[in-house]
């Protein structure tokens, strides 16, 4: 009978295995952080800066249905991923910053 337990245990203690596990964990953590940042909800001020618009222009674009948002009470909230997918409206001034 082949005893894979000893071989597997030895491999898991090796430098190669530890390096591989570190890389896998680091990639998973980076992915989770990236996902959390993209799904972050931001307010009108931050959304306007991200879209290179005034807050008033952003509110008008929302009223026209050009930019998706969610209302929380009377406040407008924007999902970062939704804004990253939006081209700046034609009446926006300046250039859009992608890193918000």
Secondary structure, DSSP 8 states (H G I E B T S, - for coil): ---HHHHHHHHHTSHHHHHHHHHHHHHHHHHHHHHHHHT-EE-HHHHHHHTT--HHHHHHHHHTTSS--EEETTEEEEEHHHHHTS---TT--S---TT-
